[in-house]
């Protein structure tokens, strides 16, 4: 394990007494394990409830695509494990950020809203998180920085979660955020810095091998 952080509502500033503690992390499989027919798993569930850990290469590939859940690990201020290599990974955040986040966040938002509105009763928690994702995406594209703390919007978002805001109003809010995303000038590059990330990953593999086979 090189990095583990609490994400979800606790990291967003939206936690309530009923909120689970979601943990996401990154581990480095031994370099030699990739030489075998049976490769290391790309992710591992547990051992704690609501905990998922990605192998570092898989994590990087997801982050380069702008996966919202993965990127949160790099900016959460609720860090539980962070080795020197984990700190290097967090420092790589700018290399992962690009206009691809618009597509990834929009896809995640559409999935959230579809699940939330297809039930007999709206799933208000998912509606809230869809709005949160759109707000994060809008600000990321406009500023170039990934900020997930929603404390400033806590009251409005928790009102959505509790069902106090009519669904039609929530969907109108989502449409406004999408319009902002579509028209805002981009403060991020068109594509991520894949070479920088790949060079770092290679260095991690080499250092891991050297650690097991010192000269």
Residue, then its C-alpha position, 0 to 999 in steps of 0.5 A: x500500500x502506498x496511498x489510502x484515503x477516505x473519500x466520499x461524503x466525508x471528504x466532500x464535507x457532505x457527511x451525515x450521521x448515516x454516511x459510510x466511510x469510503x476508503x480508496x487506495x493504491x498498492x504496488x505489486x512486486x515487479x516480478x509478479x508481472x512476469x508470471x502467467x497469473x498477473x496481480x489483480x487490478x483491484x482488491x476489495x477490503x479488508x475493511x467495509x467500503x474499501x477498494x485498492x487499485x494496483x498502481x498501473x490500473x490506477x494510473x490508467x483510470x486517472x488518465x481517463x479522468x475517472x472521478x472516483x480515482x482522482x478523488x484519492x489524489x486530493x482528499x485531505x483525509x489521508x490514512x496511508x501515504x508513503x514516499x511513492x504515494x506522495x509522488x503519485x499525489x504530486x502527479x495530479x496535474x499530469x492526469x488532468x485534461x479535457x477528458x474529465x468533461x467526458x468522464x464526469x458527464x458519463x458518471x453524472x448521467x449514470x447517477x441521474x438515470x439510476x436516481x430517476x428510474x425508480x418509483x421514488x427518486x434516489x435523492x442521494x444519487x441526485x445530490x452526488x450527480x450535482x456535486x460531480x457537475x460542480x466539481x467538473x465545472x470548476x476543474x475545467x475553469x480553474x485547472x484545480x481539482x477541489x472536492x470539498x463541497x462545504x460551501x454548498x453543503x446546505x443546498x446539496x443536503x437539501x437535495x439529499x433530503x428531498x426538499x428540492x423538487x426533482x424538476x428543479x434539480x434537473x434544471x440545476x443539472x442542465x445549467x451546470x452542463x451548459x456552464x461546462x460546455x461554454x467555460x474556457x478550458x484551463x486544462x490541456x486537451x490531453x493528459x501528460x501520459x509520458x510523464x505518468x508512464x515514466x514515473x510508473x516505470x521508475x516505480x517498477x524499477x525501484x521495486x525490483x531494486x529493493x528486492x534485488x539490491x546489487 
